Amino acid sequence: MITFKYSSVEYVRRTTSAATAAATATKAILRSQRRLRLVFQQLVLPRQLSVKHFQSHNVPQQRLTKMSDQVQYLDIPDKSETDKKIYKTLLLANGLKALIISDPTPMPHDGFTTSDSSLGSGESGEVASSSESSSGDSTISSSSDGSKDSESGDSEEGDEKLAACAVMVDFGSFAEPRNYQGLAHFLEHMIFMGSKKYPEENIFDAHIKKCGGFDNANTDCEDTYFYFEVAEKHLDSSLDYFTALLKDPLMKQEAMQRERCAVESEFQQIVQDDETRRDQLLASLANEEFPHGTFTWGNMKSLKDNVDDDALYKLLHEIRQDHYAANRLFVCLQARLPIEDLESLVLRYFADIPKNDIKAPDLTKFDYRQAFRKEFHEKVFFVKPVENECKLELTWVLPAVRPLYRSKPDGFLSYLMGYEGKGSLCAYLRKRLWSLRLIAGIDDNGFDNNSMFALFNICIYLTDEGFKHIDEVLAATFAYAKLFEICPSLKQVYEEQQSIEANGFRFQAQRPAFDNVTEVVFGCKYFPPKDILTGNELYFEYNESQLDNLIQHLNKFNFNLMITSHTKYEGITYDKQEKWFGTEYCCIDMPDKWKQLWNESKPISELFLPESNRFVTHDFTLFWHQQGKPDIPTAPKKLLKTDICELWFRQDDKFELPEAFMYFYFISPLQRQSVKNDAMCTMYEELVKFHVAEELYPALNAGLSYSFNASEKGIVLKVSGYNEKLHLIVEAIAEGMMTVSSTLNEEMLNTFKKDQRKSLFNTLIKPRALNKDVRLCVLEQIRWQLVDKYKCLNEITLEDLREFAVKFPQQLYIQALIQGNYTEESAHNVLNSVLSRLNCQVIKDRHFIEDRTVQLPQGAHYIRCHALNESDTNSVVTNFYQIGPNTVRVESILHMLMMFVDEPLFDNLRTKEQLGYHVAAAVRTNYGIAGYSIMVNSQETKTTVEHVESRIEAFRGKMLQILQTMSQEDYDHTRDSLIKLNLVTDTALSTEVHRNWSEITNEEYLFDRRRRQIDILRTLAKSEIVDFLLENEVSNLRKLSVQVIGHQVAESEDDSDDGEESGVASSEEEDEDLFIALSNSLDVKFLPQEGNAATIVDIEDFKSHLDVYPKVKTNPDDTTRTSRIEDALSNA
């Protein structure tokens, strides 16, 4: 995998809109335990605290002396005071640098062993599963009212953790030969193709998955990353397999073609991504002697056409030997082992990696002012996008900013430029409906932020009105950019940010080992040992000269101006085409009127610096401590249940941080009544967010976050962060829900209708998104296709939207969960404040809020359509197999099946058959009805969907054989791995909250679901799974195959190798007409298959002949499953 994002860097220099920031924050919370940001009135210096705290864990001196002939000990990194882990920084004799992290949490009795070459029971595992929270399709289903669970003494919490390792190689795409573009990425793929010690291809990947783990890699511009997580018991053997790949990879010549196909498939999946296309277009403007002009992704053209295989094979091995030397490696290793044992592992497996005298290219020798050719900042670039978007981008080339990490002037300027509160550029543009979203700063990726230069970017997403007023938008942007130069001092604003970041680091939530090592390995190379953990997090010092220097750069009329739009500016013609991605664009001289706007720019009274932040937290009382640390039930407690609402609450007694989560599901009967109402519900939530954006943006900066998004039958509000002022966000949103109707006018209506059309268009042209939408529309009794939602937007009138906005709060059922550092009384107060503002009544007709799933007919049925983007070759085939009403036993069996098939599926369909880069199997539970799916993302230019579907079926036919021929030892191992997975401890409160919220919104209330699964798994025999497969795969097969077919796109006839743009032969007028025609008449037509009566051509007609399951909850017991299925259907 290649990426332009440093997965190891959490610090984000770019700031986004309130809505985007909230969504991003929520996603990060659910994925990788987003760190807390705490604010004190006075700055706390974590360095002073953490050094003192750490000293008590120093390794005894005799140990240092004993190992001194093999390793040198560097400074211990400073850490936060809440971080109990023990750190040690090593420099091996071969030049390799390593950070080892010992988690002092006690291990279970059957934990780590130094010899684990034979796999036994007791490993942790990772299940291939999926949760689709935007619909009823998820991995979690139903049950009782939760009262029994709330009183249960059985803990849902386990005591297992996974070990993790990350290795960063000081070699990336910038160092590859220009005539082998994409070689660094290709090398990353080839490394995994077996080693001299373990010659079987993909044996490392197979071993990791067998041990319940995960592995991956990505290539950036200056570095390449490899990382894995695994059950702690198997860390030793996993390091053995992994380091064998680094020391002696086979990289056989016969494997090259298969991996070139994988690189090509990966390229095809991102070739339509506008952000990636933008980066490559800028790369094409690089000065010839600079390395950033390369095509980093690689594809068949760059790695096969006019490339001699023998020469490529030889070069691969030479590059690996030269650049994968020990002195170019940085390692981060974390586990619940004594620090001495981790050190021994590092020495055992990494100390004998050879070193050499070859250094990475010195990129600091390049003059950043010459990085791009003159047209970069002398021309205006007009770019034709793939998606329906319109944006204005200004990009300055700055000197490299990584050396400035202690003062972070770039991060501070990103905050100022991207601020969206009162007085900001974004607020100014929003008020005029010229823009709804703005991003500013330096992306943390190898192209925008490297050792040569940094690209500071202001990206303004324009509305149609904003495009018409582009001169005024530029004038405001110029005025805001020049504002910072005329301010007498920015120190006060800087110090507030410094305090926020310092206390955020001090009280940060802990991350899982995998997230942690991928995060901090970056610092092993780019920061001194003492600052490895703090370098990306803290504003150490205010440096006025460094800040002024960057401000001076931003105050020069010396930037790249790029306008991306399908609407042409003043008759321009897209007459050029970027070589690798085919991006169509044109460039003209910078207009004199825009130069004049810059030169004559004057301050605007509405634009000023951020004011003092009223959302900054001052009270950090931990209520559980204050109340004497009472025993707290592991499940949330139901504080309130009425016809209008239910309130669940749990006070945190584990993580002991002043944070809380407040989740509300506003369920309304309106949304499902018509596709028009569904569209208006999305517009309504967007308008509420617009209404409160300026007021609530400071909260996002103060360590709080919120999201407010339409869901299946209403709108979900999620608020999280420091608990003291969270209620202010909830109250502001509730107030906005009631008052937004009075703010609406025709201009707002038209702006948001167009914005929603853009959003839906951009979703629908993605084959995987379309595939998912079609699948769920077939399965759910009431669900509107996104394309129908898109088409009805133009019918919505101002009166329609006002009426909807008034009616939505009138009849509601509110599900609420408040969890964390809070009290029962305060939780009641928050809900009461919501109820008093909304003044809602009981829902009278509950038909439209009932979640129902259709029963697929026996046999196989197919639904097929073409991808909507005619330039997209990607095809997606998802075969879904419906099982029936869910039980804990059923879902446990399905998760076991996914673990059995995960590695064979990858090995067969991707590695051997090369059907596509993305292959996945997942458990799916749709409103209490269980099933599973197998998905392959292929390219129509390479294979047909019919062939892909047949190969999925061929593999599914082997699943029973895989299980039947599996040894009892391997079966026990897989079962125990799944048990260990369910016992993995939560590292942050957000994980527990997410799990509890799923139980509440699905009305399942099985808060001890994992414990119930463990009880079943411990006695689950292989024969039971065999019988389950025979029942559902042979005699009761219910299959839906959803096929979105990509397009056969003609290859460009331009085979030039100069890396420059080529001409565009097609008619621009014709291309624009095609886009307009598509956007105005977007439609999904389902394709018949001649002679196949099982092909679906009309979803609603197909569903009208099917039985519908009643509302089903997960049964904790499977003994009555068969009768429940029969009763459910007979009573439907």
N, C-alpha and C positions, 0 to 999 in steps of 0.2 A: 504494500500500500504506500502511495506517496501522499504527502500532505503539505499544505502551505501553512499549517497551524502547528505550533509547538505544543504537543499534548502535555508536555512536562511543565508548562508555564500557566499558572493560575492568574497571575496579575494581568489585568486587561487594561490596555492604555486607551482603547476607544470607548466612548460612551454612547449609549443609544437612547432612543425614545423611551418614555415611561412604559409604554405598552411592551416594547421589545425587551427592555431591561427586566420587566417583571416576568415576562415569559421565559427569558433566558435564565433568570435567577431560579424560577420554579423548576425548570428542566434540570438545572445543575444540582438543585437540592435533591431531586429524586435519583439522579445518576451518581453523583460523587460527593455527597455530603458537603454542600456548600459551607464555607467557613463563616463563622460569626464575625461581625464587625461591631465592636463596642466602642463607645465614646465616653470618656471622662471629661470633666471640666478642665482638668490639667493633664498634660501629656505624661504618659507613663512610659518609661524607657525599658522595653522588654529585655534589651541586652543586659542591663545591670542585674535584672531579676533572674534571667535564665542562666547566666554564667554561674551565679551563686548556687542556683538550684542544681545545676549539672555536676558541680564539683564533687558532690557526695557520691557520684557514680563512677569516679575515675577508676581506671584499671590499675591494679597494684603495680608498683615500680618494677618488681622482679620479672613480671610478665613482659614489660616493655624491653627490658634488657635481654631477656631470653630470645625474643623475636627480632631483635634489632639487626641481625645479619640478613633478614629477609624483607623487612618492612620498616618504613619510617613513619612515625606518627605525627600527623599535622594537627593544626588547631581544631579543637572541638567546636562544632557549629553552635551558635547561640540559638536558643529555642524559646517558645512561649512557656509561661509558667504553668499552663494547664497541660502541657505535653509531658507525659510521664516516660516517654521512650528514652532509651540510652543511645547516644550517637558516638561514633568513632570514625575518624578520617584516616585513611591509609594511603601511603605511597609505596608500592611494591618495588623491588629491586629492578624489575623489568620496565618500570616507568608507568605502570597502570595505576590510576587513582581510583579509590573505592570509598564509598560512604556506607558503613554498616549500621543498621538500626535494630536494636534489640527492644522488642515489646515486652515489658515486664509482666504482662497479664499471665497468670498461671496457665500452663498447658494441661489438657486432660491426660490421664495416666497412660493412654496408648499413643502418645504423640510421637515426637521426632525420634528417629533412630538413625544412626550413622551409616547403617548398611540396609538399603531398601531396594536392592536390585530385583528381588522377587516381590511381586505385588500381592499383598494380603488384604484383609479387611480393615476397615477403619479409616479409609481415605475420605477426604471431603470432595465434593463434586460440584459441577456447574451444569444446570439443566438448560437445554435449548428451549426457551419458552418465550412467549410474547404477551404483552399487555397492551391493548389498544384502548386507551382511556377515552378517546373521542367517541366511542360507541359502546354498546353493550358487550363488545367482543373483548374478552380478557381471559386471564388465566385463573381468575378467582370467581366463585359463584355464591351460593346462598345458605341460610339456616335460621336459627331461633332468634329470640329477642335479646339475647346476650346476657340475661340476668344470671344464668347459671355460670357462664364464663367469667363474669365480673367477680363472682365470689370464689372462683376456683383458686386453689392454692398452687396449681400447676403452672410453672412459669413457661411462657412462650419463648423466652430468651435462651439461646444456646451458649456454649462456651467455646465454639470452634472458630478458628481464623485461618485464613490462607496466607502462605508465605508468598513473597513476590520478589522479582529481580528485574532490573532495567539496565541495559547496556547502551551507552551512546558512543558511536564511533565518530571520530573527528574526520569525517569524509562525507561529502554530500555532492549534490548535482553541480555546484559551481566548480568542482575540481575535475569533472569528467572531460575527456577529450571532445572537442567540438564536433568532430566527425562521427562520434558515437553518442548522439544525444539521447538521454534517458538511460545511460549505462549504469549510473549509480542506483537507480530504481531497479533495473534489471538484476544487478548484482545482489541487491537485498532479497529478491525472489529466489535466486539461484542458491543462496547460502543454505536454504532449508532443504535442498535436494540431497540429503544424506551426507555422511562423513566417512572418513577412512575407518574410524573405529566402529561406527554404526552405519553401514552402507545403504540400508534400505531408505528409499525416498520417503520423506514426510514422517520418519520414525519418531522424531522429536515431537511433532504435532500430535501424533497418535498417542505417544506416552503421556503427554500433558493432559489430553482429554481423558485418557484412561484413568488418570489420577485425579480427575475432577477439576481440572484447571482450564486455563485459557492462555493463548499466546498470540502475538501479532508483531508487526514491524511497520515502520514507515520511514520514508526518505524525505529529508528536507534539503535545503540549499547548501548548508555547511556541515550537516550532521546526518547520521542514520541511526535510528533507534530500534532496538529489539527489546521485548519485554514479555514476561510471563508471570502467571500466578498459579499456585499449585498447593495441594494439601501439604501441610508442613511435614508430614511423615515422609514425603517423597521429594523434598527439596534437594537432598543430596543427589539422588539419581537423576533428577531433572537437570541439575547443574552439570552433571557428567555428560548427558546427552547434548545439552546446549553448548557447552564449551568445546565439545568435539567438533561442532559445526564451525566455531570461530577459528579453531586451530588447524583443522584439516578438512575443509568441505570438499566433497567430490566434484560438484559442479560439472557433471558429465556432459559431453557434447550432445548426446542424444536427448538430454533433458531440456536443452535450450529452446527447441521449438515449442514444447508444451508451455514453458514459462513465458515465452514471447507472446503466446496466445493469451495467457493470463494478464500480462501487461497491456496488451491490446484491448482485452475485454474491460479492464479497469479504466483505460482511457476512454472507451466508448461510453462508459457510464457517467463520465464528467464532461464529455465534449460539448454538451448543451448547457453547461453551467456558466452563467454570465460573469460571475466573479472571477472564475478561473480564466475565462476568455479575456477578461480585462487585464489580468496579470500578464498573460502571454503577449497581449498587444503592447503593453508597456515594455516587456522584455525585448520585443522586436525593435525598440527605439534605443537600445543600449549601444554605447560606443563599442566598436569592434574589439578593442583590446581588453574590454571588461568581461568578466565571466558570467554576468547575470543575463546575458542574451541567449542563453541556452534554452532548449525545450526539455524541461526537467522530467516530464511524465514518461516520455518514450512511447513508441507504438511500433507496429509492424514496419512502417515506412522508415523510421529512424534506426531501427535495430535489425532490419532484414534487407530492405531494398538497397542495392549497391553496397551491401556489407558482406564480406567474406566470412563464412562461418568459422573457418580455421583461425583466421585472424581475431575474430571476436572471442573465440574460446581461449585463445592464448592471452588476449588482453584482459579478460575477466580474471584469470588466475594471477596475472601480474599486478593488476590493480588491488586485488585482495591481499596479496603478499606485501605490497608496498604500503597500503593504507589501513589495513586491519591489524596493524602491529600493536603490541601491548602499550607502547607509549602514546598511542592515539585512542586508547579506550578509557571510558569512565563507567564505573559500575556502582549501582546502588542496590543493596540487598536488605530485606526486612523479614523478620520472623520472630516468633516467641521463643527465642533461644538465648542463652547467655552470650554476651558480647564476645567472649573468648571463642565460643563455638562458631559463631558467624565468621570471625577472623580466620579460624582454621579452614572453613569452607572456601573462603576467598583465596587463601594461600594454596589450598589443595588443587583448585580447579583453574585459577587464573595466573598463578605465579610462573608457570612454564610456558605461557604464551610468548612466542618470540618477540623481541623488540628490534627496531632498526633505527637508523639515523635520518629517516625521511620525515620531514615535517609537513604539516598542512600548508597549502599555499598561503602566503602572507597577504591577506586582503587589505590590510591597513595601509599598504603602500599606494593604493589607488586613491586618486583625488576625487572626492565625492562630487565636486563641481563639474567634473568631466564625465560623469557616469552615463549620461544620456546625450544623444546628438542634439543639435540646436533646435530641431523641430519639436522636441519634447516640450519646450516652454515658449517657442515662438509661434506655434500653430495651435489652432483649436481643433480638437478631434471630435468628430460626430460618429457615433457607433450605433449600429443596428443590433438591438438585443434579440435574444431568443424569447425571453419572457415579455409579458406586457408590462413594461416599467419605463419610467422616465426619471432620470436623475442627472444632477449637475455635480461634477466632481472637480475639486481643486487639489492638486497634489504638489507639495513642495519637497525638494530634495534637501535633506538636512545632513550634517555630519553624523557619523555613527553615534548612537545614544547609549549603547550598553555600558560604556565606560562611565557614564554619568549616573549610574544606578543609585548612588547614595543620595543625590538630591532630586533625581527624577524630574527634571524640568519638562521633559516631553509628556510625562504622565499628568503633570499639573496643567499644562496647556491643553491637553486632551480633555481634562475635566472642564476647564473654562470654556473651550470652544464647543464642546458637546453638551453643555448645561442646558436644561430645558425648563427651568423655573422662571420666575418673574425676572424680566430684564434681559432674557437670553435671545439669541438669534432665532432659535427654534420657536420660542413663544411668539416672537414678532411675525414669523412666517406663518405659523399656525393660525394666528388671529385673523390673517388675511386669506386663509385657506389656500395658500400657495404651496405649502408643504405640510405633510402630516408626520414626517419622520426625518431625523437628521443623525448622522454618525460622524464623529470626528476623532482623529488621533492616528496612532501608528499601530498597525496590525502586528501582533506577535507571531510573525511567520518569517521564514528565511528570505523571502523576496523583499518584503517591505522593511524588514528590520534585520540588518546583517552587519558584518564587520567593516563594510565599505561605506554604507550610507543608511539613512532611514527615510522612509516616505511618509510625510505627514499629510493626511488626507482629510478633506471635508467633503462628505457625500450628502447631498440634499436630494431627497426623493420628492420630485415635483408632482403636483396635481396638474390637471389640464390648464387650470387658471395660472398656476405657477409657471408653466412653460410659456404661456402667453405674456407673462410679466417677468421674463427672465432677466431683463435689464435691471428691474427694481430688486430682484432677488440678489443679483450680483452686487448691486450698490450696497444693500444691507450687509451682505457678507463681507465686503471690503471694509465697511465702517466698523464692523464687529472685530475683524482681524486687527485693525489698527487701534482698537480701544485699549489693548493691553500695553501698548507703547506709551500712551499718554497718561496712564494711571501713575500717581506718585509712588505707590508701593503696593505690592501684591502679597506682602509678608503675612498680613493678618488672615487673608483667605487661605494662603498656603498652610499656615499653622493649624487651621481648623481641619484641613485635609490630612495633615500630618498626624493629628490626634486621632482622627477616625481610623486611619490605617494602622497606627501603632496599637491601639486598643483592639482593633479587629484581629490583629495577629496575636496579641496577648491572650485573647479568649477564644481562639479559633476552635471550631469543632474538629475532632480527629477524623482522618480519612482512612478508608481501607488500605491495606498494604499496597495493593496494586496501584491505586490512585496516587498514593504517597510517593512510591519510588519513581513513577513516570513523571511526577511533578518535580521532584528535587534533583534528579540526575542532571538536569539542565544546569543547575547551579554548580555542580561539581566541575564543570569546565569554565563557566563564565564568571564565577565569583570566587573570591578568596575563601578558604575553608571555613573561616569564622562566619562568613555571610551566606553560606550555602542555603540556609533556610530562610533568612531574612532579606536576601538581596532583591527578590521580586516583590516583597511585601511592604517594606517600610520606607517612609520618607525620612531618611536619617538626619538630613541637615538642609537648611535653606541656603542655597548658593545663588546669590543675586546675579553674579557675572555669567554663570552658565544659563540661567533663565533669560537674562537680557540677550545673550547671544542667539538663542533660538527665536526669541521674539523679533529680533532684527531680521532673521531669515524670513520669517512670516510676513514681514513688512516690506518685502521686495516684490516687485512685479516680475517674478521669476518662477512661475509655477506652470504645471501642466493643467490645461483646462479641457475636460472631456464631458461631452453631453451625450447621454445614451437615451435614445428614444426612437419609437417607430414613426412618430410624427416628425417630418423633416423640417429643419430650421431654414426658413427663407430659401426654399428651393434647392438645397444642397442635394447632391447625388452620391450615393455610396458606391464609389468607383474603385475601391481597393479591397483586398482580402488578405487577412493574416494567414500565413502559410499553414500552420499546424491545426488550428481550430476552425479555420474558414470564416472568421469574424469579418463581417462586412463593415467598412467604415470609409470616411473621407476626412481630409484635413484642409483647413483654409488658414490664411494668415490671420493673426489676432486682429479683430476689428478695431479700428481707431476709437470707436465710441466706447469700447470696454476699457481701452487704455485710458481714455479720458475719465471714465467713471472712477478708476483707481486714483489717478492723479488729483482729481478734484473731490475725493472722498472727504466727507465731514462727519463729525459725531452726530448720532441720532439719539434724541432724548429718551426714546423707549428702550435703548440698549445700554445696559450697565452691568457691573459686576454682581455676582451672587451675594444676596444678603445673608445675615446670620441665620443658621438653620434651626428652625423651631422643633425639628424632629430628633435632634440630638438627644441621646439618652443620658440621664443623670442618676437614676435610681437603679442600682444593680442588686437589690435585695433578692436573695434566694428564699422563696417562701417555704420550701420543704425544710430548709435549715431552721428558719424562723419558727416553724411549728413543731420543732423538736424531732425531726426526721421520723415521722410515723410510718408504719407499714402501709404500702400502697398496693392495691390489687393490680395485677399485671394487665388486665383488660380495662378499657375505658368504662366509666360508670355512666349510666343513663340518668341524667339529672332531671330531665323533663320530657314528657311525651303528651302532646295534645293533638287535636285534629289539624292544627296549623303547623306544628313544628316538633322536632325532637332535638334534644341537646345532649351530646356525649362529652365527657370530660375525663381527663387524666392528668394529674399533677406529676411532673417529672421527678423521679427519685434516683436516676442513674447518671445522667450526663452533667448535671449540676452546673448549668450555664444559664444566664438570664435571658433565655430565648423562649419564644412560644410560637405556636401555629394555630391559626384560626381559619377553619375551612367552612364554607357555607354553600349549599346547593339549593338554589332558588328554583323549585320545580313548578312549572306552569302548564296548564292544559292548552295554552294558546299555540305553542310551537308546532305541535304535530298535527294541528287541524288542517293545515294546507302547506304546500311548498312555499307559497308567498309568505305565510307567517314564519316559516323556518328561515327564510331569507331576511325578514324584518327583525327577527330575534338577533341575528348576527350584527345587523346594522345598529340595533339598539345598544348592544354591549359595546360596540365600537364608539358610538356617540357618547355613552356614559364615560368611557375612558378618556375621550377627547375633552369632555366637560371638566374632568378633575385633573388632567395631566399637569397643568402648570402648578396647581396647588400641591400635588402629591410628589412631584419629581424630587424635591429635597429629601423626602423620606427614603427614596431609593439610594440617595447618596449617603444617608445617615445609617445605613446598615439594615434597613427594612426592605421588604419586597412585597409585591402584590401582583396577582393576575386576575383577570375578570373575563371569562371566556364562555361562549355558548357551548352547550353540550347537547346530549340527545334529547332532553326534555326540559331544558331550562338553561340557567347560567350558573357557573361555578365561580365563586370568589375564594381565592386563597391568599392569605396574608401571613407573613412570617418575619421573624427577626427579633430584635430586642423587645421584650414584652411591655416596657413602660408605656410606649405611645402607639402600640399596634391598633388600639381601639379607635384612634383618630382616623386611620385609613378606612376601617370598616364603616365608621359613621359618615365619612365623606362619600364613599361609594353608595351607601344607602340613600343619602341625601340626593346624590346625583341621579339615582334611579327614579326618584320622585319628581325632580325639577327639570330634567333634560327635555321633556316634551315642550316646555314653554320657551326653550331656546332655539327650536328648530325653525329653519326658513328654507326657501327654495334653493339657495346657493349651497347650503349645507347638505341638503338632500342630494343634489346632483353630484356634489363632490364625493360623498360617501357611497353613492350608488356606483360611481365610476371606480372608486377605490376597491369596492367589493368585487366588481367585475374583474378587475385586474388580479386580485387575489385568487379568485376562483379559477380564472383562466390559467394562471401560473401553476395552480395545483393540478388541474385537469390535463395539462400537456405533459405531465410526468407519468410515465407508464405505470410505475409501481403504485402511485397514489390512485390512479384510475382503476387499477386492478383491485385494490382494496375496497374502493367505493362500490364497484360492481358486486363484489362478493357479499358485502354487508347488505346491500340493497336486496339481494336475492334471499338472504337468510332472515332478515328482520321483517316482522309483519308490517310495521309502519316505518318507513325510511324513504326520504326523498333523494333522488339522484342529484349529485352536485351539478350536473349539467342542466337539470331542470331548475334548480335554484338559480343558476347563472342566467338562464333565459327569462325568468320571471322578474328579475331586478328592474327592468325598464318599465314594468307595469306599476310599480309602487309609486303612489302619489304622496304628497306632503300630508294630506289628511289621513291617508292610510297609516303612515308612520307615526303621526301624532296619536292616533287612536290606539295603536299597538302599545306605544310608550306609556300611555295612560292606563291601559287595561292590564299590562303585564304584572304590576305589583298588586293588583286588586284581589286576585285569587292565587294563593301560593301554598305550597307545602315546603317547609325549610328544614333540611337536614344540616346539623351543625356539629362540628367537632372542635373543641378547644383543648389543646394539650401543650404541656410544657411548664414553664415557670409562671404559674397562675394559680388563683384560688377559685373554689366553687362559687363564692359570692361574686367575684369579678366576672366569672364566666356567665353567670345569670345576668349580670348588668349589661354585658356586651350584647347578648341576645335580645334583652329587653329594649336596648337602644335601637336595634334594628327593627324590632316589631313595632315600636312606637313611631318610627319614621315611616315605615311602609304601610302600617295600618291595614294589613291584608286580611282577607276572609278565607273561609274554608273552600276548597275546590269542590264544586258541585258535581261535575261529570268527570269521573276518574278514568274513563275509557282511554283518553289520550295520554295518560301518564303510566299506563301499564306496559311493561316490557314483555313482548311476546316474540317467539321465534318459530318459524315454520319447520315442519318436518320434511326433509328432503325425501323424494321417492326412492325406493330401492333401485339399485343399479347406478349407472354413471350418467350424469348430465353435463352438458358443455355450454358455455356462453363465451362468445368470441367477438372482439371488435378491434378496429385499428387504433393505434396510438394517434393522438390528435396532432402531434407535431410531425409534419411530413419530412422533417430533416433528422428525425430521431430513429436510429436503427434498433434501439433497445426493445426487446420483447420480454414480457413477464408472464410466466405460467405458474399459477397457484392451484394445486389440487387439494381440495378440502374434503375431509372425511368426517361425516357427522356420526357421533356415537349415540347420543341421547341424553336424558336427564343425568345431571352430574351427581356424583357422590364423592366423598373423600377417597374412597377406594379407587373409583374410576380415575380421578385426577392423579392419584399416586401411580397407578399403572401407566397412564399416559406419559407422565414425566419419566418413568423408568424407560419406556419405549424410546423417548427422545434421546436419552443418554446412550441407549444401545446403538441407535442409528446415526448419531451425530458424526462420528469420525468416518464410518463406512460411506455415508452419504457424501461427505466432502471428498473423500478419496476417489469414489467412483465417478460422481457426476461432474466434479470440477477438475481434479488432478488428472484422472485418466481419460475421461471422455471429453473434457474441456468444453462443457456445454455453456459455461458462463462463469463470471468472476464471483457472483453472489449466489450462494446456494444455502438454503436454510430449512430447518424443520421446526415446528412450534406447536405447543399445546394451545388450544383456543377454546374458551368457554363463552358462549354467547347467551346472556340472560339465563344462566343456569343449564344450558344445553352444551354438553362437552363434545369436543372433536379435536382433530389435529390437522396440520397442513404441511405440505412440502412445496417450496417455492424455488424457482430457478429464474434468474435474470440473464437472458442470452441476447444475442444480436441476430436480427433477421438476415443480415448479410452473411452470416456464418452457418446458421441452421434454422430449420422451420419450427414453429410452435408444435406442430404435429409430432415431429421427431422428439422434441424435448419432453412433451407429455408422455410419449411412449416410453422414454427412458426413465421418467419418474415412476411410471407404473411397473416397469421391469424391476426397478429397485424395490418398490413396495412389495412386489411379489417375493423378494428375497428376505423380507424382514422376519417372516416366520422361520425360515431356514437359519438366519443369523442367530435367532434365539434358541432354536432347537439344538443347534450344533455347539452352542456356547458351553464351555466347561462350567461345572458348579462353582469352581474357584473364581472364574471371571464374573459369573452371575452374582456371587456373594460380594465380590469387590464393587461392582456397579451399584448394587443395592445399598451397601454401606457408604458408598460415596454420596449417594442421594440423601441418606440419613444425615451424614456430616454436613451436607449443604444446608439442610433445614436447621442445623444446630449452629450455623455461623452467626456469631454475635453481631448485633448492630453497633456500628462505630459512631453513629450520630442519631440524634432524635428524629431527624427528618425521615429516616428509613422506617422507623416504627410508626410514625404518623401516617406515612403513605400507605402502609399495610393496613392500619386501622381504618383509614378513610375508604379504602377499597371495600372493606367488609360492610361499612355503613351505607355507602352509595349503592352497592349491589344488594342491600337489604339481606345480607347473609349473617352477619354478626358472629361469625366463627373466628373470634379473636385468638383462639388457640389452634387455628388450622394446622400450623406446622407441627405441633405436638401430636395432633390426631393423625397426620400423615406418617409421622415417625412410628407411631404405634402400629399402624397398618403395615408399613414397610418392613418392620422387624420380623413379621411372620409371613410375609408375602412370598409364596413359593413360585418357582419358575413355571410350574405346570398351570398355575392360575393365569399367568400372562399368556401362555400358549392357548389356553381355552378362551381367553378374552379375544385374542386375535382371530381365532377360528370362528367365534360367534359373530364378530363385527366385520371381518375382512372377507369371509367366505359366504356365510349364509345371510348376512344382513348389511351388505355394503351399501352405503348411501354417500355418493361422491358427487362433488361439484367441481368441475374444472373451469377456472376462469383464465382466459387467454387474451392478453392485450398484445397485438401484433405490431412489431416495429416496421419500418419502411426500408426498402432497398434504395439507398441513397447513392447516386452515381459518384464515383471517385473523381476527384479533381484531375484535370488533364495537366495541370501544372506540376512538373516534377523537378523544378529548380531546387537547388540545394543551397541557395544563398541565405536562407532564413528570413528573407524579406517578404513583403507582401506581394501578392499577385493581382492581376486585374480581375474584374468581375464582368463576365460576359453576359449574364442575364439582364433582362430589362428591369430597371429599378421600379418603374411605374407598375410593372406586372407584379413584382414581389410585394410592393406595398398594397396593391389591390387584393392579393391573395391573403395577406395578413388581416386586412380590414374585413374581407369576406368571412374569414374564419372566426374572427372575434365577434362579428355581428350575427353569425348563424352557427355558433358552436353547437355541435350535436354529436351524440354517440349512437351509432347505428350497429345493431348486433347482427352478425353475419350468419346466414344459414349454411348448413353443411349438407350437400346433396346426399340423399340416401340415409341421413342420420336423424331420426325422429327425436332423439334425445337432446337435440340442440335447442337452446332457449333463444328466441328472437324477441320476446316481449316479456319483461320481468313481471309486470302486474298480472298479465294473463296466466303466466306460469304459476304464480303464487296463489291465484284464485282457486286453483284446483287442489291445493295442498291442505293437509291438516295443520293446525296451529297448536303448538304446545301451550298449556296454561302457564301462568307465572310459576316458575319452578325454583325452589331453593335447594342448595346442596344438602343432601341427606348425609349425616355423619355415619350412617350405617348402610351397608350395601345389600342387606339380606332381602329387602323388599323391592329391589331395583326393577325386576321384570314386571311385577304387578303394577308398580308405579307408572311405568311406561304405558302399559295398556290402559290403566285408569285415566292417565293424563289425556290420552288421545280420545278416549271414548267420551270424556266430559268436556272436551274442547268446544 
